[in-house]
């Protein structure tokens, strides 16, 4: 656990069947809900909101759109108008996200989101979103790719960006392995969840990545359960 694992996750393969991906996203949303992942995402939004009552938000690696739904619900409850963009390279993820949003009742002040099938690096914005974020996305990339990703997020967000990702720790790896063996019906989750922890980060990893990216102003906060909330406010 001293170094990030370089082993690729099954989900990173290009030929995973649609129903297997849907099951994977369904279970990940349960994990995010019960282990506080969505709460950490909301904390990232609060940190960058700066008192605004109108906000535009983009998620890269948006998966099934559950993070954006959680943010939309919070915005609606707090009287904040919001527009959303979700970007994912996997078309099955985007189709799932679109279906979920179509099933939602009207949320006052919340615009229908734009979902894009694309490598995030190829996305073009007519207007920069206020906030760009990712959740459980960064650990899929090498350190070299992450340096470029941090720079891309900073260039394309007008207010700033944040990252919600895992803490590499033996207790976290053991716990998620046990949890998924007991409750998961997805071979993707059972295989990838413990590996995700091995591919994730300790605090010094973030410091090194930001130093390589040329950042001096950033925040890295530990959150329960074994998560990092990383935030950058643009000057």
DAGILIN-V310558 format. One record per backbone hydrogen bond with DSSP energy under -0.5 kcal/mol. CO is the residue of the C=O (numbers start at 0). NH is the residue of the N-H. If there is no record, write none. Layout:
co=CO nh=NH
co=CO nh=NH
This chain:
co=8 nh=11
co=9 nh=12
co=12 nh=15
co=16 nh=20
co=17 nh=21
co=18 nh=22
co=19 nh=23
co=20 nh=24
co=21 nh=25
co=22 nh=26
co=23 nh=27
co=24 nh=28
co=25 nh=29
co=26 nh=30
co=27 nh=31
co=28 nh=32
co=29 nh=33
co=30 nh=34
co=31 nh=36
co=31 nh=37
co=32 nh=35
co=35 nh=39
co=36 nh=40
co=37 nh=41
co=38 nh=42
co=39 nh=43
co=40 nh=44
co=41 nh=45
co=42 nh=46
co=43 nh=47
co=44 nh=47
co=44 nh=48
co=45 nh=49
co=48 nh=51
co=52 nh=80
co=54 nh=82
co=55 nh=129
co=55 nh=130
co=56 nh=84
co=57 nh=132
co=58 nh=86
co=61 nh=64
co=64 nh=68
co=65 nh=69
co=66 nh=70
co=67 nh=71
co=68 nh=72
co=69 nh=73
co=70 nh=74
co=71 nh=75
co=72 nh=76
co=73 nh=77
co=74 nh=79
co=75 nh=78
co=78 nh=80
co=80 nh=54
co=81 nh=110
co=82 nh=56
co=83 nh=113
co=84 nh=58
co=85 nh=115
co=86 nh=60
co=86 nh=61
co=87 nh=117
co=88 nh=90
co=89 nh=93
co=90 nh=94
co=91 nh=95
co=92 nh=96
co=93 nh=97
co=94 nh=98
co=95 nh=99
co=96 nh=100
co=97 nh=101
co=98 nh=102
co=100 nh=103
co=105 nh=107
co=106 nh=109
co=108 nh=81
co=108 nh=110
co=112 nh=114
co=113 nh=85
co=115 nh=87
co=115 nh=117
co=118 nh=121
co=119 nh=122
co=128 nh=157
co=129 nh=158
co=129 nh=159
co=130 nh=57
co=131 nh=161
co=132 nh=59
co=133 nh=163
co=136 nh=139
co=137 nh=140
co=141 nh=145
co=142 nh=146
co=143 nh=147
co=144 nh=148
co=145 nh=149
co=146 nh=150
co=147 nh=151
co=148 nh=152
co=149 nh=153
co=150 nh=154
co=151 nh=155
co=152 nh=156
co=155 nh=128
co=158 nh=233
co=159 nh=131
co=160 nh=231
co=161 nh=133
co=162 nh=164
co=162 nh=229
co=163 nh=135
co=164 nh=227
co=165 nh=167
co=165 nh=200
co=166 nh=168
co=168 nh=172
co=169 nh=173
co=170 nh=174
co=171 nh=175
co=172 nh=176
co=173 nh=177
co=174 nh=178
co=175 nh=179
co=176 nh=180
co=177 nh=181
co=178 nh=182
co=179 nh=183
co=184 nh=186
co=185 nh=189
co=186 nh=190
co=187 nh=191
co=188 nh=192
co=190 nh=194
co=191 nh=195
co=192 nh=196
co=193 nh=197
co=194 nh=198
co=196 nh=199
co=197 nh=4
co=200 nh=167
co=201 nh=204
co=201 nh=205
co=202 nh=206
co=203 nh=207
co=204 nh=208
co=205 nh=209
co=206 nh=210
co=207 nh=211
co=208 nh=212
co=209 nh=213
co=209 nh=214
co=210 nh=213
co=215 nh=217
co=218 nh=230
co=220 nh=228
co=222 nh=226
co=225 nh=166
co=226 nh=222
co=227 nh=164
co=227 nh=229
co=228 nh=220
co=229 nh=162
co=230 nh=218
co=231 nh=160
co=231 nh=233
